[in-house]
Amino acid sequence: MVTLFGTIAVLYFARGILIPLAFALTLTFVLTPVVALLERSRIGRLPSVAVTVLVTMAAAGCVGGIIAIQFVDVARSFPGTVRTFKPRWKRFAFPRRDR
C-alpha cells in the first residue's frame, strides 16, 4: 500500500516533466514515417526533419488560429445569448419563501 501511494506521489510531482515527455514521444511516433518517406525521396535527413517540423508547426498554428477565432466569436455573442435565455431561466427558478 505504501508503494502504491509512493508511486502516485512521484507521478503527481513529476507530471511537469512526464506530460511533455509523453507528448514528445507521441509526436516522434507520428512524425517518423513522414520523415522516412521524405528521406526515401532522396532528401537528406536534416532537410526531411526540417520540412516535417515546419509543416507540423504551420498546421498547429492554423488549428490554433481557427480555435482562437471561434473563441472570440463565442465571447462576442455571449451577452446576447445571456439576454435571450435570462427570461427562460427565470421561469425555471423556484420561488423564494421569505420568513
MMTF fields as JSON, N, C-alpha, C and O atoms, coordinates in Angstrom:
{
  "mmtfVersion": "1.0.0",
  "mmtfProducer": "UNKNOWN",
  "numBonds": 395,
  "numAtoms": 396,
  "numGroups": 99,
  "numChains": 1,
  "numModels": 1,
  "chainsPerModel": [1],
  "groupsPerChain": [99],
  "chainIdList": ["A"],
  "bondAtomList": [4, 2, 8, 6, 12, 10, 16, 14, 20, 18, 24, 22, 28, 26, 32, 30, 36, 34, 40, 38, 44, 42, 48, 46, 52, 50, 56, 54, 60, 58, 64, 62, 68, 66, 72, 70, 76, 74, 80, 78, 84, 82, 88, 86, 92, 90, 96, 94, 100, 98, 104, 102, 108, 106, 112, 110, 116, 114, 120, 118, 124, 122, 128, 126, 132, 130, 136, 134, 140, 138, 144, 142, 148, 146, 152, 150, 156, 154, 160, 158, 164, 162, 168, 166, 172, 170, 176, 174, 180, 178, 184, 182, 188, 186, 192, 190, 196, 194, 200, 198, 204, 202, 208, 206, 212, 210, 216, 214, 220, 218, 224, 222, 228, 226, 232, 230, 236, 234, 240, 238, 244, 242, 248, 246, 252, 250, 256, 254, 260, 258, 264, 262, 268, 266, 272, 270, 276, 274, 280, 278, 284, 282, 288, 286, 292, 290, 296, 294, 300, 298, 304, 302, 308, 306, 312, 310, 316, 314, 320, 318, 324, 322, 328, 326, 332, 330, 336, 334, 340, 338, 344, 342, 348, 346, 352, 350, 356, 354, 360, 358, 364, 362, 368, 366, 372, 370, 376, 374, 380, 378, 384, 382, 388, 386, 392, 390],
  "bondOrderList": [1, 1, 1, 1, 1, 1, 1, 1, 1, 1, 1, 1, 1, 1, 1, 1, 1, 1, 1, 1, 1, 1, 1, 1, 1, 1, 1, 1, 1, 1, 1, 1, 1, 1, 1, 1, 1, 1, 1, 1, 1, 1, 1, 1, 1, 1, 1, 1, 1, 1, 1, 1, 1, 1, 1, 1, 1, 1, 1, 1, 1, 1, 1, 1, 1, 1, 1, 1, 1, 1, 1, 1, 1, 1, 1, 1, 1, 1, 1, 1, 1, 1, 1, 1, 1, 1, 1, 1, 1, 1, 1, 1, 1, 1, 1, 1, 1, 1],
  "groupList": [{"groupName": "MET", "atomNameList": ["N", "CA", "C", "O"], "elementList": ["N", "C", "C", "O"], "formalChargeList": [0, 0, 0, 0], "bondAtomList": [1, 0, 2, 1, 3, 2], "bondOrderList": [1, 1, 2], "singleLetterCode": "M", "chemCompType": "L-PEPTIDE LINKING"}, {"groupName": "VAL", "atomNameList": ["N", "CA", "C", "O"], "elementList": ["N", "C", "C", "O"], "formalChargeList": [0, 0, 0, 0], "bondAtomList": [1, 0, 2, 1, 3, 2], "bondOrderList": [1, 1, 2], "singleLetterCode": "V", "chemCompType": "L-PEPTIDE LINKING"}, {"groupName": "THR", "atomNameList": ["N", "CA", "C", "O"], "elementList": ["N", "C", "C", "O"], "formalChargeList": [0, 0, 0, 0], "bondAtomList": [1, 0, 2, 1, 3, 2], "bondOrderList": [1, 1, 2], "singleLetterCode": "T", "chemCompType": "L-PEPTIDE LINKING"}, {"groupName": "LEU", "atomNameList": ["N", "CA", "C", "O"], "elementList": ["N", "C", "C", "O"], "formalChargeList": [0, 0, 0, 0], "bondAtomList": [1, 0, 2, 1, 3, 2], "bondOrderList": [1, 1, 2], "singleLetterCode": "L", "chemCompType": "L-PEPTIDE LINKING"}, {"groupName": "PHE", "atomNameList": ["N", "CA", "C", "O"], "elementList": ["N", "C", "C", "O"], "formalChargeList": [0, 0, 0, 0], "bondAtomList": [1, 0, 2, 1, 3, 2], "bondOrderList": [1, 1, 2], "singleLetterCode": "F", "chemCompType": "L-PEPTIDE LINKING"}, {"groupName": "GLY", "atomNameList": ["N", "CA", "C", "O"], "elementList": ["N", "C", "C", "O"], "formalChargeList": [0, 0, 0, 0], "bondAtomList": [1, 0, 2, 1, 3, 2], "bondOrderList": [1, 1, 2], "singleLetterCode": "G", "chemCompType": "PEPTIDE LINKING"}, {"groupName": "ILE", "atomNameList": ["N", "CA", "C", "O"], "elementList": ["N", "C", "C", "O"], "formalChargeList": [0, 0, 0, 0], "bondAtomList": [1, 0, 2, 1, 3, 2], "bondOrderList": [1, 1, 2], "singleLetterCode": "I", "chemCompType": "L-PEPTIDE LINKING"}, {"groupName": "ALA", "atomNameList": ["N", "CA", "C", "O"], "elementList": ["N", "C", "C", "O"], "formalChargeList": [0, 0, 0, 0], "bondAtomList": [1, 0, 2, 1, 3, 2], "bondOrderList": [1, 1, 2], "singleLetterCode": "A", "chemCompType": "L-PEPTIDE LINKING"}, {"groupName": "TYR", "atomNameList": ["N", "CA", "C", "O"], "elementList": ["N", "C", "C", "O"], "formalChargeList": [0, 0, 0, 0], "bondAtomList": [1, 0, 2, 1, 3, 2], "bondOrderList": [1, 1, 2], "singleLetterCode": "Y", "chemCompType": "L-PEPTIDE LINKING"}, {"groupName": "ARG", "atomNameList": ["N", "CA", "C", "O"], "elementList": ["N", "C", "C", "O"], "formalChargeList": [0, 0, 0, 0], "bondAtomList": [1, 0, 2, 1, 3, 2], "bondOrderList": [1, 1, 2], "singleLetterCode": "R", "chemCompType": "L-PEPTIDE LINKING"}, {"groupName": "PRO", "atomNameList": ["N", "CA", "C", "O"], "elementList": ["N", "C", "C", "O"], "formalChargeList": [0, 0, 0, 0], "bondAtomList": [1, 0, 2, 1, 3, 2], "bondOrderList": [1, 1, 2], "singleLetterCode": "P", "chemCompType": "L-PEPTIDE LINKING"}, {"groupName": "GLU", "atomNameList": ["N", "CA", "C", "O"], "elementList": ["N", "C", "C", "O"], "formalChargeList": [0, 0, 0, 0], "bondAtomList": [1, 0, 2, 1, 3, 2], "bondOrderList": [1, 1, 2], "singleLetterCode": "E", "chemCompType": "L-PEPTIDE LINKING"}, {"groupName": "SER", "atomNameList": ["N", "CA", "C", "O"], "elementList": ["N", "C", "C", "O"], "formalChargeList": [0, 0, 0, 0], "bondAtomList": [1, 0, 2, 1, 3, 2], "bondOrderList": [1, 1, 2], "singleLetterCode": "S", "chemCompType": "L-PEPTIDE LINKING"}, {"groupName": "CYS", "atomNameList": ["N", "CA", "C", "O"], "elementList": ["N", "C", "C", "O"], "formalChargeList": [0, 0, 0, 0], "bondAtomList": [1, 0, 2, 1, 3, 2], "bondOrderList": [1, 1, 2], "singleLetterCode": "C", "chemCompType": "L-PEPTIDE LINKING"}, {"groupName": "GLN", "atomNameList": ["N", "CA", "C", "O"], "elementList": ["N", "C", "C", "O"], "formalChargeList": [0, 0, 0, 0], "bondAtomList": [1, 0, 2, 1, 3, 2], "bondOrderList": [1, 1, 2], "singleLetterCode": "Q", "chemCompType": "L-PEPTIDE LINKING"}, {"groupName": "ASP", "atomNameList": ["N", "CA", "C", "O"], "elementList": ["N", "C", "C", "O"], "formalChargeList": [0, 0, 0, 0], "bondAtomList": [1, 0, 2, 1, 3, 2], "bondOrderList": [1, 1, 2], "singleLetterCode": "D", "chemCompType": "L-PEPTIDE LINKING"}, {"groupName": "LYS", "atomNameList": ["N", "CA", "C", "O"], "elementList": ["N", "C", "C", "O"], "formalChargeList": [0, 0, 0, 0], "bondAtomList": [1, 0, 2, 1, 3, 2], "bondOrderList": [1, 1, 2], "singleLetterCode": "K", "chemCompType": "L-PEPTIDE LINKING"}, {"groupName": "TRP", "atomNameList": ["N", "CA", "C", "O"], "elementList": ["N", "C", "C", "O"], "formalChargeList": [0, 0, 0, 0], "bondAtomList": [1, 0, 2, 1, 3, 2], "bondOrderList": [1, 1, 2], "singleLetterCode": "W", "chemCompType": "L-PEPTIDE LINKING"}],
  "groupTypeList": [0, 1, 2, 3, 4, 5, 2, 6, 7, 1, 3, 8, 4, 7, 9, 5, 6, 3, 6, 10, 3, 7, 4, 7, 3, 2, 3, 2, 4, 1, 3, 2, 10, 1, 1, 7, 3, 3, 11, 9, 12, 9, 6, 5, 9, 3, 10, 12, 1, 7, 1, 2, 1, 3, 1, 2, 0, 7, 7, 7, 5, 13, 1, 5, 5, 6, 6, 7, 6, 14, 4, 1, 15, 1, 7, 9, 12, 4, 10, 5, 2, 1, 9, 2, 4, 16, 10, 9, 17, 16, 9, 4, 7, 4, 10, 9, 9, 15, 9],
  "groupIdList": [1, 2, 3, 4, 5, 6, 7, 8, 9, 10, 11, 12, 13, 14, 15, 16, 17, 18, 19, 20, 21, 22, 23, 24, 25, 26, 27, 28, 29, 30, 31, 32, 33, 34, 35, 36, 37, 38, 39, 40, 41, 42, 43, 44, 45, 46, 47, 48, 49, 50, 51, 52, 53, 54, 55, 56, 57, 58, 59, 60, 61, 62, 63, 64, 65, 66, 67, 68, 69, 70, 71, 72, 73, 74, 75, 76, 77, 78, 79, 80, 81, 82, 83, 84, 85, 86, 87, 88, 89, 90, 91, 92, 93, 94, 95, 96, 97, 98, 99],
  "secStructList": [7, 2, 2, 2, 2, 2, 2, 2, 2, 2, 2, 2, 2, 6, 2, 2, 2, 2, 2, 2, 2, 2, 2, 2, 2, 2, 2, 2, 2, 2, 2, 2, 2, 2, 2, 2, 2, 2, 2, 2, 6, 6, 7, 7, 2, 2, 2, 2, 2, 2, 2, 2, 2, 2, 2, 2, 2, 2, 2, 2, 2, 2, 2, 2, 2, 2, 2, 2, 2, 2, 2, 2, 2, 2, 2, 2, 2, 2, 2, 2, 2, 2, 2, 2, 2, 2, 2, 2, 2, 2, 2, 2, 1, 7, 7, 7, 7, 7, 7],
  "xCoordList": [0.828, 0.0, 0.878, 0.567, 1.961, 2.878, 3.523, 3.727, 3.84, 4.451, 3.496, 3.919, 2.217, 1.218, 1.125, 1.143, 1.024, 0.937, 2.226, 2.186, 3.365, 4.638, 4.733, 5.205, 4.284, 4.299, 3.375, 3.74, 2.185, 1.241, 1.825, 1.684, 2.475, 3.072, 4.19, 4.282, 5.038, 6.13, 5.564, 6.035, 4.559, 3.945, 3.27, 3.304, 2.659, 1.995, 3.0, 2.767, 4.105, 5.086, 5.946, 6.528, 6.037, 6.84, 6.007, 6.52, 4.743, 3.886, 4.352, 4.089, 5.035, 5.567, 6.615, 6.822, 7.27, 8.272, 7.679, 7.98, 6.837, 6.335, 5.331, 5.328, 4.486, 3.486, 4.144, 3.809, 5.07, 5.746, 6.559, 6.647, 7.149, 7.9, 6.982, 7.333, 5.832, 4.868, 4.376, 4.202, 4.153, 3.732, 4.821, 4.529, 6.066, 7.179, 7.335, 7.591, 7.183, 7.273, 6.146, 6.363, 4.958, 3.83, 4.089, 3.856, 4.571, 4.899, 5.99, 5.956, 6.938, 8.011, 7.444, 7.799, 6.561, 5.974, 5.093, 5.025, 4.422, 3.534, 4.324, 3.966, 5.388, 6.098, 7.256, 7.75, 7.695, 8.8, 8.499, 9.379, 7.292, 7.028, 7.092, 7.494, 6.705, 6.773, 8.226, 8.573, 9.063, 10.493, 11.103, 11.895, 10.739, 11.268, 10.827, 11.611, 9.601, 9.113, 9.902, 10.277, 10.147, 10.924, 12.368, 12.969, 12.925, 14.295, 14.385, 15.374, 13.36, 13.362, 13.276, 13.66, 12.773, 12.692, 13.967, 13.943, 15.07, 16.42, 16.602, 17.39, 15.873, 16.133, 16.917, 16.638, 17.861, 18.658, 17.834, 16.688, 18.433, 17.719, 17.408, 16.283, 18.378, 18.159, 17.089, 16.207, 17.113, 16.016, 14.66, 13.631, 14.659, 13.399, 12.804, 11.605, 13.64, 13.182, 12.727, 11.7, 13.49, 13.135, 11.8, 10.964, 11.591, 10.316, 9.166, 8.108, 9.36, 8.31, 7.963, 6.788, 8.975, 8.728, 8.024, 7.081, 8.465, 7.829, 6.372, 5.509, 6.102, 4.716, 3.854, 2.703, 4.41, 3.669, 3.375, 2.268, 4.37, 4.158, 3.149, 2.332, 3.201, 2.235, 0.82, -0.126, 0.678, -0.64, -1.146, -2.321, -0.262, -0.66, -1.043, -1.997, -0.308, -0.648, -1.996, -2.765, -2.283, -3.582, -4.72, -5.74, -4.545, -5.574, -5.764, -6.89, -4.649, -4.742, -5.44, -6.22, -5.175, -5.846, -7.336, -8.129, -7.723, -9.148, -9.837, -10.944, -9.206, -9.787, -9.909, -10.912, -8.904, -8.959, -10.095, -10.797, -10.274, -11.369, -12.722, -13.61, -12.872, -14.124, -14.365, -15.494, -13.316, -13.45, -13.873, -14.724, -13.285, -13.648, -15.103, -15.815, -15.554, -16.951, -17.907, -18.936, -17.56, -18.411, -18.419, -19.469, -17.259, -17.184, -17.986, -18.612, -17.971, -18.746, -20.244, -21.015, -20.667, -22.099, -22.651, -23.862, -21.803, -22.257, -23.254, -24.251, -23.043, -24.043, -25.43, -26.435, -25.496, -26.791, -27.431, -28.649, -26.625, -27.139, -27.698, -28.746, -27.015, -27.496, -28.813, -29.753, -28.878, -30.115, -31.273, -32.406, -31.005, -32.056, -32.547, -33.749, -31.629, -32.016, -32.386, -32.928, -32.113, -32.407, -33.894, -34.215, -34.826, -36.248, -36.618, -37.469, -35.995, -36.284, -35.763, -36.403, -34.604, -34.057, -34.955, -35.108, -35.552, -36.405, -37.658, -38.188, -38.14, -39.325, -39.047, -39.948, -37.806, -37.476, -36.989, -36.746, -36.846, -36.362, -37.479, -38.656, -37.085, -38.062, -38.363, -37.473, -39.636, -39.964, -39.318, -39.159, -38.955, -38.35, -39.439, -40.536, -39.108, -40.021, -39.387, -38.391, -39.951, -39.444, -40.002, -41.182, -39.156, -39.591, -39.98, -40.372],
  "yCoordList": [-1.19, 0.0, 1.261, 2.244, 1.217, 2.358, 2.57, 3.703, 1.46, 1.552, 2.214, 3.028, 1.874, 2.471, 3.976, 4.75, 4.388, 5.816, 6.545, 7.691, 5.886, 6.484, 6.68, 7.715, 5.683, 5.785, 6.9, 7.674, 6.981, 8.042, 9.407, 10.339, 9.544, 10.823, 11.224, 12.387, 10.275, 10.57, 10.998, 11.973, 10.279, 10.642, 12.01, 12.777, 12.309, 13.602, 14.746, 15.742, 14.61, 15.691, 15.751, 16.796, 14.662, 14.642, 14.926, 14.828, 15.272, 15.468, 16.61, 16.6, 17.589, 18.693, 18.241, 18.892, 17.138, 16.584, 15.462, 15.348, 14.638, 13.448, 13.768, 13.093, 14.768, 15.092, 15.597, 15.093, 16.572, 16.96, 15.824, 15.722, 14.977, 13.847, 12.878, 12.396, 12.596, 11.712, 12.331, 11.625, 13.634, 14.325, 14.252, 14.022, 14.444, 14.377, 12.974, 12.823, 11.96, 10.588, 10.277, 9.604, 10.759, 10.551, 11.23, 10.638, 12.471, 13.163, 12.433, 12.391, 11.871, 11.117, 9.935, 9.71, 9.178, 8.017, 8.426, 7.706, 9.558, 10.002, 10.552, 10.295, 11.302, 12.001, 11.211, 11.591, 10.14, 9.349, 8.79, 8.827, 8.273, 7.794, 8.906, 8.657, 10.107, 11.222, 11.541, 11.757, 11.571, 11.835, 10.714, 10.978, 9.479, 8.351, 8.434, 8.127, 8.841, 8.995, 10.072, 9.888, 11.181, 12.247, 11.81, 12.188, 11.035, 10.536, 9.586, 9.598, 8.767, 7.843, 8.578, 8.035, 9.808, 10.575, 11.391, 12.438, 10.898, 11.435, 12.854, 13.64, 13.157, 14.382, 13.93, 12.86, 14.695, 14.307, 14.258, 14.705, 13.713, 13.58, 14.945, 15.181, 15.834, 17.151, 17.943, 18.498, 18.029, 18.735, 18.045, 18.714, 16.721, 15.999, 16.358, 16.616, 16.373, 16.726, 18.187, 18.509, 19.066, 20.491, 20.72, 21.47, 20.086, 20.243, 19.694, 20.317, 18.548, 17.942, 18.822, 19.015, 19.351, 20.22, 21.498, 21.936, 22.099, 23.338, 23.122, 23.934, 22.037, 21.75, 21.458, 21.888, 20.732, 20.435, 21.702, 21.882, 22.581, 23.837, 24.73, 25.39, 24.754, 25.546, 25.001, 25.771, 23.688, 23.086, 23.38, 23.693, 23.279, 23.581, 25.051, 25.382, 25.93, 27.353, 27.642, 28.46, 26.973, 27.161, 26.675, 27.35, 25.51, 24.982, 25.914, 26.184, 26.401, 27.342, 28.629, 29.176, 29.12, 30.324, 30.121, 30.994, 28.973, 28.667, 28.579, 29.093, 27.941, 27.841, 29.223, 29.515, 30.082, 31.437, 32.246, 32.976, 32.115, 32.831, 32.357, 33.168, 31.061, 30.52, 31.004, 31.336, 31.044, 31.502, 32.967, 33.338, 33.797, 35.213, 35.373, 36.212, 34.592, 34.66, 34.284, 34.93, 33.243, 32.837, 33.922, 34.22, 34.512, 35.558, 36.788, 37.432, 37.118, 38.284, 38.029, 38.947, 36.811, 36.523, 36.164, 36.003, 36.037, 35.613, 36.574, 36.1, 37.906, 38.785, 38.651, 38.695, 38.491, 38.288, 36.974, 36.894, 35.957, 34.664, 34.746, 34.169, 35.452, 35.617, 36.384, 36.019, 37.455, 38.241, 37.385, 37.551, 36.487, 35.636, 34.619, 34.385, 34.02, 32.941, 33.381, 32.582, 34.622, 35.064, 34.937, 34.434, 35.372, 35.165, 33.687, 33.322, 32.851, 31.413, 30.81, 29.937, 31.277, 30.775, 31.15, 30.376, 32.347, 32.799, 31.945, 31.782, 31.401, 30.543, 29.277, 28.739, 28.793, 27.56, 27.784, 26.822, 29.031, 29.317, 29.026, 29.274, 28.503, 28.238, 29.549, 30.374, 29.735, 30.968, 30.972, 29.929, 32.15, 32.283, 32.318, 32.83, 31.77, 31.858, 32.764, 32.405, 33.934, 34.862, 34.5, 34.175, 34.557, 34.182, 35.373, 35.251],
  "zCoordList": [0.0, 0.0, 0.0, -0.673, 0.754, 0.801, -0.564, -1.001, -1.227, -2.556, -3.54, -4.362, -3.465, -4.348, -4.131, -5.088, -2.863, -2.57, -2.938, -3.386, -2.749, -3.138, -4.635, -5.105, -5.388, -6.845, -7.325, -8.21, -6.744, -7.11, -6.784, -7.576, -5.641, -5.258, -6.21, -6.603, -6.583, -7.515, -8.865, -9.45, -9.368, -10.647, -10.577, -11.54, -9.44, -9.275, -9.336, -10.021, -8.63, -8.595, -9.856, -10.149, -10.602, -11.827, -13.071, -14.186, -12.906, -14.072, -14.96, -16.162, -14.393, -15.183, -16.183, -17.207, -15.896, -16.805, -17.649, -18.837, -17.036, -17.721, -18.822, -19.852, -18.638, -19.656, -20.938, -22.01, -20.887, -22.138, -22.757, -23.98, -21.927, -22.445, -23.188, -24.265, -22.631, -23.299, -24.605, -25.599, -24.61, -25.831, -26.894, -28.068, -26.492, -27.433, -28.018, -29.213, -27.187, -27.688, -28.666, -29.674, -28.374, -29.281, -30.623, -31.677, -30.585, -31.836, -32.608, -33.838, -31.911, -32.568, -33.335, -34.492, -32.689, -33.361, -34.532, -35.527, -34.436, -35.507, -36.687, -37.836, -36.428, -37.497, -38.113, -39.175, -37.486, -38.034, -39.428, -40.287, -39.688, -41.053, -42.111, -43.247, -41.747, -42.699, -43.023, -44.184, -42.013, -42.235, -43.08, -43.985, -42.789, -43.56, -45.023, -45.921, -45.267, -46.64, -47.385, -48.543, -46.717, -47.35, -47.583, -48.589, -46.684, -46.87, -48.06, -48.792, -48.254, -49.389, -50.724, -51.76, -50.701, -51.949, -52.171, -52.818, -51.628, -51.831, -51.286, -51.812, -50.243, -49.485, -48.259, -47.718, -47.82, -46.656, -45.384, -45.346, -44.358, -43.077, -42.464, -42.025, -42.431, -41.832, -42.575, -41.919, -43.905, -44.585, -44.387, -44.302, -44.315, -44.089, -42.732, -42.618, -41.721, -40.38, -40.35, -39.753, -40.992, -41.002, -41.69, -41.186, -42.831, -43.548, -42.717, -42.634, -42.109, -41.292, -40.099, -39.785, -39.441, -38.282, -38.715, -38.055, -39.81, -40.274, -40.673, -40.342, -41.376, -41.77, -40.541, -40.47, -39.582, -38.357, -37.567, -37.059, -37.465, -36.735, -37.459, -36.816, -38.784, -39.546, -39.35, -39.185, -39.368, -39.151, -37.741, -37.553, -36.753, -35.374, -35.24, -34.536, -35.908, -35.878, -36.519, -36.015, -37.628, -38.288, -37.406, -37.27, -36.81, -35.915, -34.713, -34.297, -34.163, -33.038, -33.439, -32.659, -34.641, -35.122, -35.298, -34.949, -35.836, -36.006, -34.659, -34.497, -33.695, -32.347, -31.721, -31.071, -31.905, -31.348, -31.973, -31.275, -33.285, -33.954, -33.423, -33.161, -33.267, -32.73, -31.299, -30.936, -30.498, -29.121, -29.068, -28.26, -29.921, -29.965, -30.396, -29.844, -31.364, -31.798, -30.67, -30.477, -29.935, -28.805, -27.731, -27.162, -27.45, -26.429, -26.844, -26.002, -28.131, -28.599, -28.554, -28.276, -28.821, -28.842, -27.465, -27.316, -26.473, -25.155, -24.501, -23.956, -24.523, -23.905, -24.539, -23.83, -25.843, -26.491, -26.091, -25.932, -25.931, -25.507, -24.096, -23.805, -23.233, -21.855, -21.863, -21.158, -22.669, -22.763, -23.269, -22.817, -24.186, -24.739, -23.717, -23.599, -22.987, -22.096, -20.689, -19.925, -20.325, -18.959, -18.619, -17.542, -19.495, -19.16, -19.048, -18.238, -19.841, -19.779, -18.481, -17.896, -18.034, -16.779, -15.608, -14.663, -15.67, -14.553, -14.434, -13.335, -15.539, -15.473, -14.68, -14.036, -14.721, -14.033, -12.604, -11.876, -12.202, -10.846, -9.852, -10.116, -8.72, -7.671, -6.948, -6.745, -6.558, -5.835, -4.459, -3.825, -4.018, -2.679, -1.628, -1.848, -0.503, 0.643, 1.651, 2.279, 1.814, 2.806, 4.162, 4.295, 5.159, 6.515, 7.294, 8.455]
}
